[in-house]
């Protein structure tokens, strides 16, 4: 009688596990960077961070188990370059060409209201879930931090932001002062180029 009960219990447990949604816990991502190491504008509620080099290592080692998203504008991707390793380009913000920011000497940026919808649609299409490791990258770590905070609020548990972004931080002194030559994806000699895959640009203009 005990043997039958144990077998019955085992069958129930197996059925229960099969009925549960898939959970992506196979990828082991290690990072020692925390909020206290970063300026406020680069901090996210997820408190999970990677450098561009670390992100490259994670993505190339686990291509089918992580979601890598570039959140820069389409113009940035087109003219500054991108890496084809990203699963998609979903701008977190877009340029408002009707309003000029005199202080920053550029057009004002506004939040892309479609971002959370397009993002979650992509997660579903890829067959991922809210425990899938997600990596956001922007120019230098500010917009990606905001995107990571939004994803965290949506219930995603493993959201990372690339702290130095695609272009990197500006040099504070020397002949390159004011130029983005300090760190970042491009300055780390990681894989990038200008040949964009249109199918990866997920943005309604």
C-alpha positions in Angstrom: 0.0 0.0 0.0 2.8 2.4 0.9 4.6 1.7 -2.5 1.4 2.5 -4.4 0.9 5.7 -2.5 4.5 6.8 -3.2 4.2 6.0 -6.9 0.9 8.0 -7.0 2.5 10.9 -5.3 5.4 10.8 -7.7 3.1 10.9 -10.7 1.2 13.9 -9.2 4.4 15.8 -8.7 5.6 15.1 -12.2 2.3 16.3 -13.6 2.4 19.4 -11.4 6.0 20.3 -12.6 5.0 19.8 -16.3 2.0 22.1 -15.8 4.2 24.9 -14.3 5.6 27.6 -16.7 9.2 27.2 -17.9 11.7 29.0 -15.8 15.0 30.2 -17.2 17.5 29.6 -14.4 20.3 27.8 -16.3 22.3 30.9 -17.1 24.7 31.9 -14.3 25.5 35.6 -14.6 28.0 37.0 -12.1 28.6 40.7 -11.5 30.1 42.5 -8.5 28.7 45.9 -9.6 25.9 47.3 -7.5 23.9 50.6 -7.2 26.5 52.1 -4.8 29.1 51.8 -7.5 27.2 54.0 -10.0 26.0 57.5 -10.4 22.3 57.9 -9.8 21.3 58.2 -13.5 22.8 54.8 -14.2 21.1 53.0 -11.3 18.1 50.7 -11.9 15.6 49.1 -9.5 16.9 45.7 -10.7 20.3 46.4 -9.2 21.9 44.1 -11.8 24.7 45.4 -13.9 27.3 44.3 -16.5 30.1 46.0 -18.4 30.0 45.8 -22.2 32.7 43.1 -22.1 30.8 41.1 -19.5 27.6 41.4 -21.5 29.4 40.2 -24.6 30.7 37.2 -22.8 27.2 36.3 -21.4 25.5 36.7 -24.8 28.0 34.8 -26.8 28.1 31.9 -24.3 24.3 31.8 -23.9 22.9 33.1 -27.2 19.6 31.1 -27.0 19.0 31.7 -23.3 19.2 35.4 -22.8 17.4 38.4 -24.4 19.7 41.2 -25.5 18.0 44.5 -26.4 19.4 47.7 -27.8 17.2 50.6 -26.5 18.9 53.5 -28.5 17.1 55.4 -31.2 17.0 54.1 -34.8 19.1 57.1 -35.8 21.8 56.2 -33.3 21.9 52.6 -34.6 22.0 53.7 -38.2 24.7 56.3 -37.9 26.8 55.2 -34.9 26.6 51.5 -35.4 25.3 48.5 -33.6 26.1 44.9 -32.8 24.2 42.1 -34.6 24.3 40.1 -31.4 21.3 42.0 -30.2 17.9 40.3 -30.5 16.2 43.5 -31.2 16.4 47.3 -31.3 13.5 48.7 -29.2 14.0 52.5 -28.6 13.2 53.4 -25.0 13.0 57.0 -26.1 12.6 58.8 -29.4 13.5 62.3 -30.7 10.8 64.9 -30.6 11.8 67.0 -33.7 9.3 69.7 -32.7 11.2 70.7 -29.6 14.9 71.7 -29.4 16.8 71.4 -26.1 19.0 74.5 -26.1 20.9 73.4 -23.0 21.9 70.0 -24.4 22.1 71.3 -28.0 19.9 68.5 -29.4 16.3 67.6 -29.9 14.3 66.7 -26.9 13.8 63.0 -26.2 10.5 61.6 -25.2 9.6 58.1 -23.8 8.4 55.6 -26.4 4.9 54.6 -25.1 5.0 51.4 -27.2 8.2 50.2 -25.5 6.6 47.9 -22.8 4.2 46.4 -25.4 6.8 45.7 -28.0 9.2 44.4 -25.3 6.7 41.9 -23.9 5.6 40.8 -27.3 9.2 40.0 -28.1 9.6 38.0 -24.9 6.5 35.9 -25.8 7.6 35.4 -29.5 11.0 34.1 -28.2 9.3 31.7 -25.9 10.9 33.3 -22.8 9.4 34.1 -19.4 9.8 36.6 -16.6 12.8 34.7 -15.2 14.7 34.9 -18.5 18.0 37.0 -18.2 17.4 40.2 -20.1 20.2 42.7 -21.0 19.5 46.3 -22.0 22.1 48.5 -23.7 21.9 52.1 -24.7 24.6 54.7 -25.5 26.2 55.0 -22.0 24.0 53.3 -19.4 21.3 55.8 -18.6 18.3 54.8 -20.8 19.1 51.1 -20.3 18.9 51.7 -16.6 15.4 53.2 -17.0 14.4 50.3 -19.3 15.7 47.8 -16.7 13.6 49.6 -14.0 10.5 49.4 -16.1 11.0 45.7 -16.9 11.6 45.0 -13.2 8.3 46.8 -12.4 6.6 44.5 -15.0 7.8 41.5 -12.9 11.0 40.4 -14.7 13.5 39.0 -12.2 16.8 39.0 -14.1 17.1 42.3 -15.8 20.6 43.7 -16.5 21.8 47.0 -17.8 25.1 47.6 -19.6 26.7 50.4 -17.5 29.0 51.8 -20.2 26.7 51.2 -23.1 27.5 51.1 -26.8 29.6 54.3 -27.0 31.0 54.5 -23.5 31.5 57.4 -21.1 33.1 60.7 -22.0 36.8 61.4 -21.1 37.0 64.1 -18.4 40.5 65.4 -19.3 43.2 65.2 -22.0 43.0 65.7 -25.7 39.9 63.6 -25.9 38.0 65.4 -23.2 34.3 65.4 -23.9 34.6 62.5 -26.3 33.2 59.0 -25.6 36.5 57.1 -25.6 36.7 55.7 -22.1 34.8 52.4 -22.3 31.7 50.9 -23.9 31.0 48.3 -26.5 32.8 50.0 -29.4 35.9 51.0 -27.4 36.2 47.5 -26.1 36.8 46.2 -29.6 33.7 44.0 -29.4 31.8 42.9 -32.5 29.9 45.8 -34.2 29.2 47.3 -37.6 26.9 49.4 -39.7 25.0 46.7 -41.6 21.7 46.8 -39.8 19.1 43.9 -40.0 15.8 45.7 -40.6 13.9 42.8 -39.1 15.4 43.6 -35.7 14.2 47.2 -35.6 11.0 47.0 -33.6 9.7 50.5 -33.6 6.6 52.1 -35.0 7.5 55.5 -36.5 
